[in-house]
């Protein structure tokens, strides 16, 4: 095994995706990224810290009306590991021109690699969001504690309408 000089390892990046149902067939989302390579706190706590920041244009997200789910990790070039959390809330208020829309009917999550190299070669943010929404749909179907009470009837219906599997194709 190779030894590495101190401080020359991989960068760790925390990616927080705030999402909310835009209508029955679309979610609106924004992405916040922070380097956490030198942080020592639990990433769950760091997500709460990021959500507490007040930044222009970013939707405010009340924790008591949200579902926060650690949904994935991925390797990016230049030695970066990205740890992704999906923060879903019907109470997230986006500016009229804020966020990106993702169709729940024509989007695919990233396909897997091979049995010995499971990471797909290319992963888009849209695929990461789709993967997170599929996770949320799966957890909702599993009756994860507290999920139903934090979602509107419209979100519950839209998420239940998705294919039931932890990740993969939406639609």
Order of alpha helices (4+ residues) and beta strands (2+ residues): beta-beta-alpha-beta-beta-beta-alpha-alpha
